[in-house]
Structures are given as structure tokens and as C-alpha cells.
Amino acid sequence: MVDTHQTFVIVGGGLAGAKAAETLRGEGFTGRVILICDERDHPYERPPLSKGYLLGKEERDSVFVHEPAFYAQARIELHLGQPAVHLDPAGRTVRLGDGTLIAYDKLLLATGAEPRRLDIPGTGLAGVHHLRRLAHAERLRGVLASLGRENGHLVIAGAGWIGLEVAAAARSYGAEVTIVAPGPTPLHGILGPELGALFADLHRDHGVRFHFGARLTEIVGQDGMVISVRTDDGEEHPAHDVLAAIGAAPRTALAEQAGLDVVDRADGGGIAVDAALRTSDPYIYAAGDAAAADHPLLDTRLRVEHWANALNGGPAAARAMLGQDVSYDRLPYFFSDQYDLGMEYSGYAPPGSYDQVVCRGDVGKREFIAFWLREGRVLAGMNVNVWDVAEQIQQLIRAGAPLAPERLADPTIPLASLLP
């Protein structure tokens, strides 16, 4: 039973934390809600940082989860620019960077993730960038515009979603772009060779150069500025700026210091939580990029770094904190926009988990749906420039029924008719 004498604390001022705070109030919680944010900006969403905002199509204010006045109106106490530096589960307190000690009845860790760093010479040069925070996007937006005006060259380390989206933005400004990646195609570990090649062709069509099967070994500078990069196969590429887009690591330091169970980094890392997003401490929960949750439908522990997981996971954790019966079984979902290609991906099909990829539609025109199958069962689906089908794809995944691949590939057969 919750009442006005309880204090619920949320550590993390991203989408998951902001939506959790909103949900606590929406579900009728009348106690104190305290939201701790290590950034000075109000909670914001991250997709625009590599999409609309970076492209100059969206204004800065559009990225925020709520209007600033919302928090005072909802009686949500904000601590902006104050990181949580120590967590004491025994005393149920969290200490902030300025020494403030906050007691809690229940706590949500929505600490997110941080960009992985290149461990090579030259990373301290002025033209080396990461993209995770609003301040990063503000700086990078100006850099891309400048590169476009001056016919400058951006080298991107990594061919994942962030790297590809920034490449598309850079080309829209007119910058030259080279992507260096260890795999044989973009997104190789996510989409496999079958669909990774599609994104390589898309970017080549827009003037991006790829250097696959290689890693950066040095960023070469002169007078403090980037002039080129070197790779482990002995090649050198001209560069004025470099973006490190080699993935993100969950921010688990606070959980580890407090003795909570965490997942080994070799297995993806993250704060270990059950299907109700509870950690190994009964008064502490975790959600968003930092949480590695037992997924009741997929029967595996899963950490998902995408917008939809923060959007839905934060509220699920809030309801669990209120004592509601929660089983968080949302399928992984993410989307991307690159040039004239828009896509949505639903499900989970890591390398080695599927035995067939089936496409319906016109792959050559980049208007199709791809399905990853195992023994005829749909594990995941990606719709490319085909809309209003994500819900049906997710229903096919949840149904788990074997399907004839030829029927799945036939665009004249409505997806709804394939549902059991």
C-alpha cells in the first residue's frame, strides 16, 4: 500500500525516468517523487539527436519529454545537473554529487548507457566526437554544417544505427563520409549479411565510402586538429572530424557499488532484473538501456537500447513499484530513417538463432518486409518503406505458429490472414 508518507526516487533523467515519474502520478501515487538527472537539461528523447534534430529539421525544444512546467505541476522534484554517486541499499539512501542525501522507500535505476570510447592514439584531438547527449548533438550539428560548406571529410568508426544515421545527416549537409567497420556489411550483427548489404548499397548510392574488415588504430593530428585516420590494415584516410560510433555500455557503476546483481559485460552487461523489472534488492528496480530483464515471451535475459524500451519500460517499472502485477513482455522494437528509407524492426533474431530470411515485396525498390524465421516461426520482422504493419508483424512473432515461407513471401496474402 502506498501513501503520502512514501518517497519514490528515480535515478536517471532520460525518457525511461521521465515516463516513470509521469506514470507514478498518473496511477495516483501521492507521495514524493524525486527525479535525479546528471545533465542540466530537462529529460529529453534521444532519437532526434541522430535524426531530425541533427538534420536541422527539428528545433531544440522538440526533443524534451515534457514542458519544463510539467514537473512542478505534477509535484515531481527535479535535481538537474546532480549525478547520484553512492547508493546504500541497507539504509535506503542515495547520495548526490553535491553531498545531498536522499532517503527512499523505493528506487528506480534508469541510468541509461554511455558511448564506448576508442582506445587509440589521437582521441584527445578537437575533432573527435561521440553522440549520446544533447550537447553532443548540438556540437555535431554545427560540425556537419561546417564540413558541408567546406567540403570537409567525416570518418565514422562503426556501421551500426548511430553511425549510419549520422552518415546520412552528414551527406545531407554535403560532407564527405567514410565509414570504417570490422564487419563485412553495415549492421552485420543485427541484420546479418542478407539485409546488411541493402544498407551498404543505400549509402553508396548517396556517396558514402566504406572500409570494411578494418578498425581504426590511430587518429592523426596536426596543431591539435584531426588530419587523417589510420586502420589496422595499413591504410590511411583523410579526415577533418571523426565520430566514434562503436556502441554503448550500460551505466551500472551505481548498481555494482551497491552490490546489486549485474550481468557480465561479455553477455551484454546491464543491471539484472526479473520480468517485473525488480533488481536483486526488493526495493530497487531498473528500466531502460541499463536493465537486463528476464523476458517472459523470449525466454532469455535481454538488454535493449532502443527508444521504445525506455518509453514502455519506465511506466512498467513504475507500476511494479506501486505493487501492481507486472510482466514486461514487450517485443524489442526500433526504427530508423536514412535518406528516403524508413524502417521499423520488431522482434529478436540474433546471429545463429534463425535458419531462413524471407522477404515480401520489392527489395530492389526498397519497399518490402523481411522476416527472420526458425523452423517456419517468425522471430523478427523488418518493414522497409512499408507502413502500418508493425503491429501485425509483432502478432505473428507472438503467435509462434509455423508458417509456410511461400505464403509469408506472397504480398497478395494479407498478413492478418496468416495469424492463427
ABEGO torsion letter per residue (X at the ends): XBBAABBBBBBEABAAAAAAAAAAAAAGBABBBBBBBABABBBBBAAAAABAAAAGABBAAAABABBAAAAAAAGBBBBBGBBBABBBAAAGBBBBAAGBBBBBABBBBBAEBBBBBBBBBGAABAABBBBABAAAAAAAAAAAAAAAAAGBBBBBBEABAAAAAAAAAAAAAGBBBBBBBABABBGAAAAEAAAAAAAAAAAAAAGBBBBBGBBBABBBBBGGBBABBBBAAGBBBBBABBBBBAEBBBBAAAAAAAGBBBBBAAAGEEBBBBAAGBBABAABBBBEAABBBBBAAAGBBBBBABAAAAAAAAAAAAAAAAGBBBBBABBBBBBBBBEABBBBBBEBBBBGABABBBBBEBAAAGBBBBBBBBGGBBABBBBBGBBGAAAAAAAAAAAGBBBBAAAAABAABBAAAABX
